Amino acid sequence: MKTAVVHEWLVTYAGSERVCEQMLLLYPQADLFSLVNFLPEDLRFFIQHRAVHTSFLQNLPLAHKHFRSYLPLMPLAIEQFDLTPYDLVLSSHHAVAKGVLTRADQLHISYVHTPVRYAWDLQQQYLQGAGLKQGLGRMVVQMVLHYLRLWDVAAANRVDHFVANSRYVARRIWKTYRRRATVIYPPVAIARFHPHAKREDFYLTLSRFVPYKRVDLVVEAFTRLGLPLVVIGDGPDWSRVCSLAGPNIQLLGHQPDAVVEDYMQRCKAFVFAAAEDFGITLVEAQAAGAPVIAFGRGGAAETVIPGKTGLLFPEQTVESLVNAVEIYASGAYSFHPEVLRQHAEQFAPERFRSQLSRLIEQKWTAFQRKDDLEY
């Protein structure tokens, strides 16, 4: 099979890029397509330093720093990729990647990290976070998002088979596109972490400071509790989060991987308040031997075992989180690092490659037979 891998944009090495990396390891001869490629040299290892086919967005003014501002052009840009030479197309999708154009004799499998959040269920949060509460600016953005939703649904029909990164996302795919998806959990680099038998007396949270991540909720809860909390991350909500932090809160900003690993391996527990699609950091914490205290919605409900690898709080409120931390601090449950590590190992990259490879082989065999339109 001549294979193409399509990724939205190459600017960093995060969760969706780890999926792209595993796809390229499965198909080392595949060609790689991305709307833009601004990877620094020290991050090009995960694409094996290969050439990248980019779109016209690559050369637009200020694209290097503000390529996301060209969102209205992204559907057009993704449709300009010439994929005619390929038998198999694998897209890694969270915005527009699944919208590439393919023929009836090409198999397109799309791994979906999420349907476009800011166009669907997080539209209101996106508008508020951008300061668009009213006026012409809000109306223009609403029109763009409306157009993006129409295109997004139409583009779903170009995919032969969807793969979701969690059952939560599979439900969102059904809600948005009325298409079923196979669930394959994303790869987590658990080998980075080595659990310490003795945990230190501080809690940890790690996140980008954007509204839906609810770092503010965690900081406000721990300010009320007076317990030591280390916060790693930065983003647009930095000033607001800082204003909520009491003297027991230590805000470290963005930190390199080595520092993150160190804090993960020493913290008393890892705290997370977002409704995440999957939540790689929750699995990383467990791989590091840290019990997880998380909002019990989204991926957390699939990766945290209550009472065994952590606790889930039922409501996305300060009071609900405070109650969960107090239960944890009371010692009502015993958490063992080796149990947490064993649970995390089921999300290893080797498992991801095995499951994805098996699914692709099954779908390709059915596709070649051409006797079953449900590939």
N, C-alpha and C positions, 0 to 999 in steps of 0.2 A: 504494500500500500504506500503510495506517495502521500505524505501527510503534511498538513499545515496546522500550526498552533496559533490561535488568535487571542491576544491579550489586549486589554483596554489601553493602558499606558504603563510605560516602564520608567519610573522615577525613584523607586525605593525598593526595599526588600521586606515585605510584610506578608500577611496571610494569603492573599490571592496570588502573590508572586511565588509563594512556596508551592502552591498547586501547579502553577505554570512550570516551575522547576522540575516537578515530578513528571509532568507530561513530557518534557524534553528529555528526561532520563529514560522514559519508556520508549521514546521515539527519537533517538539521537540524530537521525538524518532528517528530521522534520525541519521545515522552514518556519520562521517565526515572524508574525505580523503584529504590529502595535501602532495605535494612532500616533503616539510620540515616543521617542526614546531619548531620555535625558539621564540615563543611569551614569553615575560617576564610575570611574574606572575600578574602584575598589569593590563595587557591587556587581560587576559584570560576570563574576564567577558563576552565579546561579543560572545564567543563560549560556554557560560554557563559552563565553566570549564570541558568540556567533554573530553574524550579520543580522540586522533587523530591518524588515520592510516597513517603512513608516508611511503615514498619510500626508496630505498637503498641510495639515495642522502643524507639522514639525517646523515649517518655515514661516509661519505667520508671526507678526510682530508681538513681542513679549511672551511668546508661547512657552519659553523655558520656565518662567516663574508663574505664569497665569494661564496655562493651557485649559484649566477647568472653566475659565470664562468663555471659552469657545464651545460650551455645551450645546447650544443650538445648532452648531455645524457638525457635531459628532455623528449623528445618524447618516448624514450625507457622506462624511469622510469614511465611515466604516464600509459603506456600500461601494466605495471606489476600489477596494482591494481586488485584484485579479486572482481568483483562486481556481481558475479553469484547469490548471495542470494536475490538481490533487484528487485523490480518491477519498481520503478521509480528512475531515476538518474538525478539529477540537477547539472549542472556544471556552475561555475562562472569563465568565461574565458577571459584572455587577452594575454595568451601565448600558453599553451598546454593543458589546462584542458579539452577541448572538445574532445581530442583524446583518452579518455578512451574507452576500448573495452566492448561492450554490445552485447547481443543476439537479435534476431528478436522479441522475446516476452518480451523485456524490453523497456520501453519508456524513451528516453533520450532528455531532454529539456536543451538547453544551453543558459545561459544569457551572452551575449557578450559585454564586456566593450569596446573592440576594436579588430579587427584582429591584428596579431603581428606587431606592428608599425615598429620595427627595421628591420623586414624581408621584408616589403612591401614598403609603400610610404615614410618612413623615413630612408631608408637604407643609402642614401648618407649623411644625417645629422648625423646618428649614426657613420659611418665610420670617418667622419671629426672630430666629437666630441671625438672619441677615439684616435685621432692623427694618423689614418691609411690613409695617403694620397697616399702612394705608397709602393712598395716592397712586400716581401714575406708574411709579416704579414697581409697586406691588402688582398692578394690573398687567404690566408687560411680562413680568416673571410668571404670573399665573397663566398667561396665554402661551408662553414657551413651554411650561410644564404640561399644559393641556395637549399641545401638539406632540410632546414627547410621549405622553401616555398613548395617544392614538398610534404613533409609530411603533411603540414598544409592543403593543398587542399584535399589530400586524406582523412585526418581525418575529414573534414567537412561532408563527406558522412556518418559518424557514428552518426550524430545528426538527430533526428526526427523532431525537431522544434527549430528554432532560435528565441531568444528574444534579441532585441537591446536596448541599453540605450539611444538612440536618433535617429532621422531620419537620421542624418548625418552618424552615424555608420551603420544604416540599408542600406544606399547606398553603404558604403564601403564593407559590407558583400555581397551585390549583385555583386559589382565589382570584389571581390576577389574569392567568392565561387559560384556565380550565384545561390544563395539561397535567398528566401524571408524571412523577419523577422518581427515579431510583435514588436512594439515600446512600451516599458514601462520605463518611466523615473526612474532613481535610487532614493533611499530614501535620503532625506536631513534632518539633525537634526535641524530643524528650531526652536525648542523649546529652544535651547541654547541661542537664541538671543532676546534682548529686545530693540527695537529702541528708541533712544533718539530724542526728538522733535527738539532739537537744535544741529546742526552739528558744529564741530570745523574746524578751518582753516588749514587742511592738507589733502592730498590725500594719499591713501594706495594701495599697491600692495602686494600680498601674493603668493608665488610660490616656487617650487623647482628650483634651479639654474641649469637647463640643457638647451642645445641649443634651442630645439623647443618651450620652454616656453617663450622665448624672453623677459626675464627680462632686458636684455641689452637695448632693444629698449625703454622700459618704462623709465629706468634711463637716457638714453641719451636725450629723449624728455623733461623730467622734468628739466634736467640740462640746456637745452637750454631755457626753459620757465622761470626758476628761481623760480618756485613755490615749496612750501614745500611738500616733498614726504617721507613717511615712507615705508621702504621695509622690509618685514618679510620673512625669508626663507634662505636656504643655499644649497650648492651643488657644483659640479665640476667647475661651471663657476664663483665661488665667486671672484677670483682674477680679472678676466676680468671685471666683473660688478663694482667692487670697483674702478677700474682704470677709469671708465667712470663717476663716481659720483662727482657732484659738491658739494659745501658747503651746499646747500639746501636739500641734500639727506641724510636721516638718515637710516643707515643699521643696523638692529637689530639682524640679524641672525635668527636661529631657536628659536621659542618661544612656551611656553605651551599654551594649549587651552584657559585658562583664559585670557591671555594677548591678544591673537588673537581676542577673543570675545570683549574685551574692546575697542581695536582699531577699529574693524568693526563697533561698535555701535556709535563711535564718529567721524569717518572720514567724510570729505566733500564729497568724492566720492571714489569708488573702481575702480582701473584701471587694465586692463588685456589685454595682447597683443598676446596670443597664440591662435592657431586654435585647441581648445580642443574638445575631443570627446563629452563630455557633459559639464563639468565645474561646479562641486559642489560649489566651492568657489563663483561663480557668484550668485548662488541662496542664499547662506549663507549671502552674502553682502546685497541682497535685503531683506532678513528676518531681518537683522539688521537695515534696514531703509536707507541703503547707496545706492544712485544711482550708476549705473555701466557704465563705459566707456570702451568698449571692441571691439576687432577686430571682425568684423561682419561675421565671418565664423565659421563653426562647431556648437557646442552646443549653443554658445552665441546667434546665430540667432533664436534659439528655446526657450530660457529662458529670454531674455531681450526684452522688448517692447519699441522700439525707441520712444522717446519723452514722455514716460509715466513712465518707470522704469529705463531708462538710454539712452545712445547714443551708436551707433555702427559706427566705422570708417571703411571705405571700403578697405583700403590697409594696408598691414603689413609693414609700413614704419614710420620713425620718423615724417616726414612731415604730414602724415595723422593723426597720433595721436595728434600731436601739434594742428592741426586745430580743432579736436574734443574737446580737453580740452579748447581751447579758446572759442569755441561756448558754452560749458558748463559754463565756468566762466563768460560769458557775461550775464547770467541770461535769455537767450532766452527761456528756458524751466523751468517750475516749477515742482518739484518732491516732493511728499508728502509721508512721512514715512509709513502712514497707507495703502496707495495704494501699495507701494512696499511690505509691509508685507503680505497683502492680496494675492498678486500675488504669493509670495513665498510659501504660505500655500498649494498650489496645488501639491507641491512636497514632502509633509510630508510622513513619513514612513508608516502611516496607509493606505494611498492611494496606496503605492507600494504593500503592502501585499494584499490588496483587489484585485488589478488588476492581480497580479501574481497568486494568489489563483484561481481566476475565470478562467484564461487562462489554468492553469494546469488541472482543473476540466473538461474543455471543451475538451482538448487534450486527457485526460485519457478516457473520455467517448467514443470519436471517436476511440481511440486505442483499447478499449475493444470490440467494434463492429466488428473491423477488416474488415469492408466493404468499407473502404475509405483509400487509402494509403497516402492521403494528410492530415496527422494528424493535 
